[in-house]
Amino acid sequence: SKGKYQSKTGMSECLPCTIGKYLNTNGGSNCINCMSGKYQPSTEQTFCKTCPSGSYSSSGANKCSLCPLGKYNSENGNSNCFSCPVGKYTNILGETQCNTCEAGSYTNIVGSSKCLICKAGTYSSVVSSSQCDSCIPGKYSNNGAEGLIDGSSDRRAAMEKLTKSVGAKLIDYHITRGVYDFCITVEADTFD
C-alpha cells in the first residue's frame, strides 16, 4: 500500500516509510527522501510537507530549521537561507526579510545580526548604511547622530544642558584640541 515499502522479495507485509521519507505508489521497494525544502515528521506517508518561509531543510528532513540570525528567506520550500546584505540585519530566528539599519547606525558585515551605533564624531544620515562618515571641521555629533550638528550654536546649547544637569551655570567654553574636545567654565555652589 502507499506509504509502505518492502525491499525483500517474498515477504507478506510491507514496512512503513520512516520520518523524512514518503512513497506515493503501491508496491514500492524503497521510500523516497523528502526533497530539500520539504519535510515529513510522520511515518507511513504519501507526500512531504513544504517548509514555510523563514525556514529551510535538506533532503530527507523530518522538520524544518529556522533561518539563523543574520539570514532570511522569503519563499516557501527553500533548501537554505540567504545572508542579509550590508546595511541590513536579522536579530530573530526564522526571519522572512532583513531589517534596515536606521539613520545613525550601520553594519558593514554581510549576514549581520545587529546594527552598530555611529560613534561620537561620526554620523550616518541614510538608512541601510554600511559605514558612518566623519564629521567635517566645525561640526560635531553625538553617538548615533543622524546628521551633522552645527558646531557653533548647538554646541553651546548642549554644554548649557550638560552644566544645568549638574546644577551649574555655563559661563564660557572653548575648543581645546581638535574639533571634539572642549573646556568649559561654569559657576556653581557645589559639585557632586
HUFEN-V962807 format. One record per pair of residues at least 24 apart in sequence whose C-alpha atoms are under 6 Angstrom apart, sorted by the first residue. I is the first residue (numbers start at 1). GAP is how many residues later the second one is. Records with the same first field share a line. If there is no record, write none. Layout:
# HUFEN-V962807
I: GAP  GAP
This chain:
# HUFEN-V962807
1: 25
2: 24
3: 41  42  43
4: 40
5: 24  25
16: 28
17: 26  27
18: 25
19: 24  43
20: 40  41  42
22: 24  25
33: 27
34: 25  26
35: 24
36: 43
37: 40  41  42
39: 24
50: 27
51: 25  26
52: 24
53: 43
54: 40  41  42
55: 39
56: 24
66: 27  28
67: 26  27
68: 25
69: 24  44
70: 41  42  43
71: 40
72: 24  25
83: 28
84: 26  27
85: 25
86: 24  44
87: 41  42  43
88: 40
89: 24  25
100: 28
101: 26  27
102: 25
103: 24  43
104: 40  41  42
106: 24  25
117: 27
118: 25  26
119: 24
123: 24
